[in-house]
C-alpha cells in the first residue's frame, strides 16, 4: 500500500519538478526583459517550463529549444540567454520591436546548432564573437538592421551549412576568408544589403549549393562562381554591376535557378543552357547579343526574361 502511494505521489509530483531551476530562472528573466509579452503568457513560474511553456522544449530536464515568434515583443535580448547551457535551437523571428544587439553571453551556448534572429530591429554590427559557436550549422540573421562589415571570422565555423545575412544594411566587401571556409562551403545569402567591390577570386574553387548576392553594389567578374564540375543549384547575381563574358561561362548541370538580370554582362547565351532543368531564369537588362539557343528549357520563359539587352534575338523575342 505504501509502495502504491509513493508511486502515485511520484507520478504527480515529478512533472512539476522536471524543469531545471536554473533554466527556469533564465527563462523568466528573458520574459521580464521582453516586457512580459502576451505570447509568453504560459510562462507561469508556478508551472513546469518543460511541459507547459510555449516555445520551450526540453531533453532530460534541460531546455534545448527556445522559439519566440510573431508577437508584440519589445525590449532587448538579455544576457541571461547564455544561461541555458544545453540550448541547441534558438529562434527569435518576426518580432518587430525587438531591439538592441546580440549579447556576448550567447557564446556560452556551446551546443547551439541553429541560431536564428530574423525579422527584428536588432542593430549594430554582426558580432565577431559569433564565430565562437563551433557547433552552429544554420545561421540566420536576415531581415534586421545590422550594419558595418561582414566579420571574416564566420568562415572559421567548421559546421556551417547555411549563412543568411540578407536584408540588412551591411557595407564593405565580402571577406577574403569567405574563399576558404574551414568546413564545407555553406549556402550563402548576402542579398539586399549595401555591399560592394569584387567578390573573392578564390570562389573559383568554392562549390556553393546556393549563392544569392542580388541587390548590392558588387562589380567586376562574377563568373568564378560557375563551373562545369560544380554542383551549384541556385545563383542570383541580379541588380549589381557585374561585368563578364557570359559566352565563356561553363554551368553546373545541377543548376535550376539563374538570375543575372540588371548587370553589365555581355557576350552570347551559351548553348549548354538548353540542357539545364531551369526553373527560374532571367538575363534581362544586360549587354547580351546573338540568337537565343533553341530547344530545351529556355523557350518556356517569356520575353521578359531576355528583355533589354543590346541585341538578343530569336524566340521568345523578335526573330533575328
Secondary structure by P-SEA (a helix, b strand, c coil): caaaaaaaaaaaccccccccaaaaaaaaaaaaaaccccccccccccccccccccccccccccccbbbbccccccccccccccccccccbbbbcccccccccccccccccccccbbbbccccccccccccccccccccbbbbccccccccccccccccccccccccccccccccccccccccccccccccccccccccccccccccccccbbbbccccccccccccccccccccbbbbcccccccccccbbbbccccbbbbcccccccccccccccccccccccccccccccccccccccccccccccccccccccccccc
